[in-house]
Amino acid sequence: MQLEANSAPLILNTIARLQHDQVRGITLLLLPEMVVELNETAAYILSLCDGAHEAAEIIALTSKTYQGDEVAHDSRSFLEDALRNRWIKRA
């Protein structure tokens, strides 16, 4: 699923919930019948899917926080995958 340049803000789908596991020091995405262990960058991106940020803003904030050559491309790909998997949706 492609992200438009001026897309609506993104939010976590109602079936998804972020939870930090303090014992293991990781963030999990809880879904029906599935738990996804997120790396730090993925957890940061999903935390910005709060209905206040558009995709372009999420990508820009992630690129600023996690500097590197591929951060913007990887962030966009992750958001597209998250939309396709229905972890997030447009507000």
N, C-alpha and C positions, 0 to 999 in steps of 0.2 A: 504494500500500500504506500503510495507516494504522499509526501507532505507537501502542501501548497506553500508558496512563499508567504502569503498572508492568511495562514490557517487560524482557526478558532483556538482559544486556549485549550490546553490538554489537561485532563484529570484522570486519576486512577479509575478504572472501571469499578462498579459497585461490587463485583465479585472478588476484587483483589484488595489485599491489605498488606502494607509494609510493617514489618516487626523486627526490632533489633534483638538479637539473641545475645544477651550480655555475658553469658557463660562462655560462648565460643567467640564473641567479639565480631559477629557478622550480622548483616542485614538480610532478612528473608522476605520474599514475596510470597504471600500465602494466597493460594487459589484453590477452588474446589478440586479435590483429588490430586493436588500437586503442590509442592513447595519448591521454590527456586532460590538457590543461594546466589546472592548478588555480590559482585565485586564492588569496591568503593565507588567507582565512577557510575556504574549502573544504579546503585542506591541513590547517589546524588541526583542523577537525571530524573528518576522516578519521584524523588522528593519534591522536585520542581513542578511536577504534574499536579498542581493544586488548583487549577482553574484560573489562576492569575497570570500564567505565563504561556505565550504562544511558542510554537516549535522553534522559530528563529531565535527567540530570546533564550530559551533553554539551551540551545546549541551554543550561543554566544557566551552565556554564563559558564557553561561547562568548559569551553575552550579557554576562557580566562582563568578558571580555577585549576584545570589540569592541562598545563601547557605542553604542546607537542605537535608534531607535524600532522598527525592523523586524527587528532581529537575531534575536530569538527565533522569530518567524514564519518568517523566511527559513531559519534553521537547521533547524527542523522540516521544512520543505518539502524542503530539500536531503537530509536523512536519509531521508525518504520516497522521494524520487527515487532515491537511492543503493540503497535496499532493492529498489525496483522494477527497477532496472537490474542487480541482483545484484552490485554493487560491494562491499556489506557484507551481513552476515547476523547473525542472532541467535546468540549463543554457546550 
